[in-house]
């Protein structure tokens, strides 16, 4: 895709810094997606280009790059919360599960030593 389309340069704000990115912007219908999508193919100077996809074809390539940058930092935060803080243990999908988890935490609070041990080993 990078060789067949005219290459463009975009300036985007990622992680608080303005960057310059070269790539190709393509609007197409792709297999498996009902709508027309915008693909931003970024030349990252490796053998595999970075491909960003947006269902909002009215966004500029710079806006798509900025949104992916923001999303990536949020996903890193979620991964860190799961691995370092043990939050992967707390996946509740129903109201009943939330009440059961709340009951477990309340019973731990009643027994302070058990609560301190739980906090100390949280996420290990």
KEZAVO-500585 format. One record per residue: residue number from 1; x, y, z of N, C-alpha, C, O in turn. Coordinates in pm, whole numbers. Example, Ala and Ser with C-alpha at 12.3 -4.5 7.8 and 13.67 -1.06 7.14 Angstrom:
2
     k      n_x      n_y      n_z     ca_x     ca_y     ca_z      c_x      c_y      c_z      o_x      o_y      o_z
     1     1319     -569      780     1230     -450      780     1320     -330      780     1424     -332      846
     2     1285     -225      708     1367     -106      714     1290        3      787     1341      114      804
//
This chain:
124
     k      n_x      n_y      n_z     ca_x     ca_y     ca_z      c_x      c_y      c_z      o_x      o_y      o_z
     1       81     -119        0        0        0        0       86      126        0       50      226      -63
     2      198      123       70      282      241       77      344      276      -57      368      394      -85
     3      369      178     -140      436      204     -267      339      250     -374      377      326     -463
     4      211      205     -369      117      236     -475       43      368     -456      -10      422     -553
     5       39      422     -336      -33      546     -307       66      660     -282      179      635     -239
     6       26      784     -309      116      896     -280      136      914     -130       40      918      -53
     7      262      925      -89      297      938       53      272     1081      100      298     1177       27
     8      221     1092      224      192     1223      283      268     1235      415      315     1136      470
     9      278     1357      465      339     1382      596      236     1451      683      172     1548      641
    10      220     1399      806      125     1457      902      198     1493     1029      299     1431     1065
    11      146     1594     1098      197     1632     1229       88     1600     1330      -27     1643     1314
    12      124     1525     1435       27     1484     1535       86     1502     1674      207     1498     1692
    13       -2     1523     1772       39     1538     1910       20     1404     1980      -94     1361     2003
    14      131     1337     2015      127     1207     2080      210     1214     2207      327     1255     2204
    15      151     1175     2319      217     1179     2450      270     1319     2482      376     1334     2543
    16      195     1422     2441      232     1559     2472      339     1618     2383      381     1732     2405
    17      384     1543     2283      488     1594     2194      438     1590     2050      370     1496     2009
    18      474     1691     1975      435     1694     1835      534     1609     1754      656     1627     1763
    19      480     1516     1675      563     1429     1593      527     1447     1447      417     1491     1413
    20      620     1412     1362      597     1414     1218      597     1269     1168      689     1192     1196
    21      492     1235     1095      473     1096     1052      448     1094      902      374     1177      848
    22      510      998      834      485      980      691      405      854      668      423      753      736
    23      315      861      571      236      743      541      136      770      431      148      864      353
    24       35      682      427      -66      686      323     -203      682      388     -225      610      486
    25     -296      759      334     -434      761      380     -522      695      273     -518      735      156
    26     -600      595      313     -681      520      217     -823      507      272     -841      472      389
    27     -923      535      189    -1063      513      228    -1115      400      141    -1118      410       18
    28    -1158      291      206    -1199      170      135    -1300       90      213    -1318      109      333
    29    -1365        1      144    -1445     -103      209    -1354     -224      221    -1289     -264      124
    30    -1349     -281      341    -1265     -398      360    -1350     -516      403    -1458     -500      460
    31    -1300     -633      377    -1370     -757      409    -1394     -769      560    -1303     -743      639
    32    -1515     -807      598    -1547     -828      739    -1600     -705      811    -1640     -714      927
    33    -1600     -590      744    -1652     -466      805    -1763     -414      715    -1746     -402      594
    34    -1877     -383      775    -1994     -340      697    -1982     -200      639    -2045     -169      538
    35    -1901     -114      701    -1891       24      659    -1761       49      582    -1668      -33      583
    36    -1758      163      516    -1634      210      455    -1545      259      568    -1593      323      662
    37    -1417      230      561    -1323      267      668    -1211      353      612    -1186      356      492
    38    -1145      423      703    -1025      499      666     -907      424      725     -904      397      845
    39     -811      392      641     -687      329      685     -576      434      679     -562      506      581
    40     -500      440      786     -380      524      788     -263      428      800     -244      366      904
    41     -187      417      694      -72      326      690       53      409      711       88      494      630
    42      121      383      824      236      463      864      364      389      832      381      272      867
    43      455      459      766      588      404      739      674      425      863      720      537      889
    44      695      318      939      775      330     1061      918      280     1039      986      241     1133
    45      961      280      914     1098      246      875     1138      105      919     1253       81      954
    46     1043       14      917     1073     -127      942     1008     -208      829      949     -151      738
    47     1020     -337      837      965     -420      730      812     -426      735      749     -463      636
    48      753     -390      849      607     -395      864      553     -256      895      585     -199     1000
    49      471     -201      806      413      -70      835      307      -81      946      252     -189      969
    50      279       30     1012      175       35     1115       46       76     1046       42      176      975
    51      -60       -3     1066     -189       24     1002     -290       60     1109     -319      -20     1199
    52     -345      181     1100     -449      227     1192     -580      234     1115     -583      277     1000
    53     -689      191     1177     -819      184     1111     -918      270     1187     -919      270     1310
    54    -1001      344     1114    -1105      425     1176    -1235      408     1098    -1236      408      975
    55    -1345      393     1171    -1477      388     1107    -1528      528     1075    -1620      544      996
    56    -1468      630     1138    -1505      769     1110    -1415      821      999    -1301      861     1024
    57    -1466      819      877    -1383      857      762    -1361     1008      754    -1284     1054      669
    58    -1427     1086      840    -1412     1231      838    -1296     1278      926    -1259     1396      921
    59    -1238     1189     1006    -1122     1226     1086    -1001     1244      996     -987     1175      895
    60     -914     1335     1034     -789     1351      961     -693     1241     1006     -710     1185     1115
    61     -592     1208      926     -493     1110      970     -427     1148     1102     -399     1061     1184
    62     -400     1278     1122     -339     1323     1248     -430     1293     1367     -382     1251     1472
    63     -562     1315     1351     -656     1285     1459     -661     1136     1490     -670     1096     1606
    64     -655     1054     1387     -655      908     1408     -529      866     1483     -536      784     1575
    65     -415      921     1444     -289      889     1511     -296      932     1658     -253      857     1746
    66     -348     1051     1684     -359     1101     1823     -452     1013     1906     -423      985     2022
    67     -563      969     1848     -657      884     1922     -596      747     1952     -616      694     2061
    68     -523      691     1858     -456      564     1886     -350      582     1995     -334      494     2080
    69     -278      694     1993     -179      721     2097     -243      728     2234     -190      674     2331
    70     -357      796     2244     -429      806     2371     -480      669     2414     -473      634     2532
    71     -531      593     2321     -584      460     2354     -473      368     2403     -492      291     2497
    72     -357      376     2340     -246      290     2378     -202      317     2522     -175      224     2597
    73     -196      446     2560     -155      478     2697     -259      430     2798     -223      389     2908
    74     -388      435     2762     -493      384     2851     -480      233     2866     -494      181     2976
    75     -455      163     2756     -441       17     2763     -319      -23     2845     -322     -124     2915
    76     -211       55     2837      -94       27     2921     -128       43     3069      -83      -35     3153
    77     -207      146     3100     -249      167     3238     -334       50     3287     -315        3     3399
    78     -426        4     3205     -511     -110     3243     -426     -235     3264     -447     -308     3360
    79     -330     -260     3175     -242     -376     3189     -161     -368     3318     -145     -468     3388
    80     -111     -248     3348      -34     -230     3471     -121     -252     3594      -78     -315     3690
    81     -244     -201     3592     -336     -222     3705     -364     -370     3725     -373     -418     3838
    82     -379     -443     3617     -406     -586     3628     -287     -663     3679     -302     -751     3765
    83     -168     -632     3629      -53     -713     3667       11     -669     3799       45     -753     3882
    84       26     -539     3820       96     -491     3938        6     -477     4060       50     -495     4174
    85     -120     -444     4037     -209     -419     4149     -310     -532     4171     -393     -525     4262
    86     -303     -635     4089     -391     -751     4108     -535     -727     4068     -623     -800     4112
    87     -561     -627     3986     -699     -595     3952     -762     -695     3856     -883     -689     3832
    88     -683     -785     3801     -742     -886     3713     -830     -982     3792     -914    -1052     3735
    89     -810     -987     3923     -891    -1071     4009    -1031    -1014     4027    -1121    -1085     4070
    90    -1050     -887     3995    -1176     -819     4022    -1251     -789     3893    -1269     -672     3856
    91    -1293     -892     3824    -1371     -874     3703    -1515     -914     3735    -1547    -1033     3743
    92    -1601     -816     3751    -1741     -840     3786    -1828     -799     3669    -1815     -688     3616
    93    -1916     -887     3629    -2002     -859     3515    -2149     -845     3554    -2229     -800     3472
    94    -2185     -882     3675    -2324     -874     3717    -2334     -799     3849    -2236     -786     3921
    95    -2452     -750     3878    -2475     -682     4005    -2451     -777     4121    -2395     -737     4224
    96    -2492     -903     4107    -2471    -1001     4213    -2322    -1018     4243    -2283    -1025     4360
    97    -2239    -1024     4140    -2095    -1038     4160    -2038     -917     4234    -1950     -932     4319
    98    -2087     -798     4203    -2041     -678     4273    -2078     -684     4420    -1998     -647     4506
    99    -2199     -729     4450    -2242     -740     4590    -2160     -845     4663    -2122     -824     4779
   100    -2131     -958     4598    -2051    -1062     4661    -1910    -1013     4690    -1855    -1039     4797
   101    -1850     -941     4595    -1715     -887     4614    -1715     -783     4726    -1623     -779     4807
   102    -1817     -699     4730    -1828     -599     4835    -1839     -666     4972    -1782     -618     5069
   103    -1912     -777     4980    -1924     -852     5105    -1789     -909     5148    -1758     -908     5268
   104    -1709     -957     5055    -1577    -1012     5088    -1487     -902     5142    -1415     -923     5240
   105    -1490     -784     5081    -1408     -673     5128    -1454     -628     5266    -1371     -599     5352
   106    -1585     -621     5289    -1637     -581     5421    -1595     -679     5529    -1560     -638     5639
   107    -1597     -809     5498    -1555     -906     5600    -1405     -895     5628    -1361     -918     5740
   108    -1326     -859     5527    -1183     -838     5549    -1159     -716     5637    -1068     -716     5719
   109    -1241     -612     5620    -1224     -492     5701    -1252     -520     5848    -1193     -459     5936
   110    -1342     -612     5874    -1373     -647     6013    -1254     -714     6080    -1231     -696     6199
   111    -1181     -789     6005    -1064     -856     6058     -940     -783     6004     -890     -818     5897
   112     -892     -683     6077     -785     -596     6029     -658     -670     5989     -594     -633     5891
   113     -620     -774     6063     -495     -842     6030     -507     -914     5896     -412     -916     5818
   114     -622     -973     5869     -642    -1039     5739     -640     -936     5628     -588     -961     5519
   115     -696     -819     5656     -699     -713     5556     -557     -664     5525     -523     -643     5409
   116     -475     -647     5631     -337     -602     5609     -258     -705     5529     -180     -669     5441
   117     -277     -834     5558     -209     -939     5482     -254     -939     5338     -172     -957     5248
   118     -383     -919     5314     -437     -916     5178     -376     -799     5100     -338     -814     4984
   119     -369     -683     5164     -310     -567     5096     -163     -586     5067     -114     -547     4961
   120      -91     -647     5161       52     -665     5146       85     -762     5032      186     -744     4964
   121        3     -863     5010       31     -962     4906      -52     -936     4781      -54    -1019     4690
   122     -120     -824     4775     -209     -791     4662     -131     -790     4532      -34     -716     4518
   123     -174     -872     4436     -114     -874     4304        6     -964     4289       68     -963     4182
   124       42    -1041     4389      157    -1131     4375      115    -1265     4324      198    -1354     4306
//
